[in-house]
């Protein structure tokens, strides 16, 4: 698989978890996942011991853990999922979205953003995703 395909496989394994949490709680704390060098996908979460931690503290902890694992050559891809507010292309107003921050050992880095809304009946509805370049924070390219 290409780096993009490996990142997509990781993303496709994790986005349903975010969808389940949104459907149940209408929000979620940042969490992530990794693809090991053998292709095995694992979910990752962080905790700072607080009931309502700041999202950035959890993101920082996930990034640090992923960077440490990357230095030890444990991963070929990582993902961090964050519940964000964004203005999708072609729109004028901010809306909720699931942002998937993907990084690959090859240097491939992208953010895939899935805007979402809740219907009048309370059903979770995802709009088509869009992508922007990532920051490449994990593998140090």
C-alpha positions, 0 to 999 in steps of 0.5 A: 500500500502507498503511504496515502492508502495506509493513512486512509486504512488507519482513518477508516478504522478510527472515524467510526469510533468518533461517529459512535461517540458523537451519536451517543454524546454529541462530542468526544475528547481527542483520541488517536490510533497507530499503524504499527510497522507490521500494519496492525492498527491500534486505538490510542487515548490519553488521560491527564487525570481530570474529568474534563481535561482541556483538549489541547492537553490531550492532543499534546500528550498523544503527539508526544507519545506518537513521536516517542514511538516513531523515534523507536520505529514502532509506527508507520502511520499515526492519527489524531482525531479532534472535534473541531469547528471549521468553515468548510470550502464553499461555506460561510459559517463555522460548523462542527467537524471531525478532524483527522490528523494523519502522519506517515513515516514517509513524510506524507501528512494530511488533515482530513476534515469531516463536517457534521450536523445533527438532524432535527430528529437528532441523527448524526449526518456527515457532509463530504470530507475535505483535506488540507496539508498536515503539519508533519509533527510526528515523524520529524520530516 
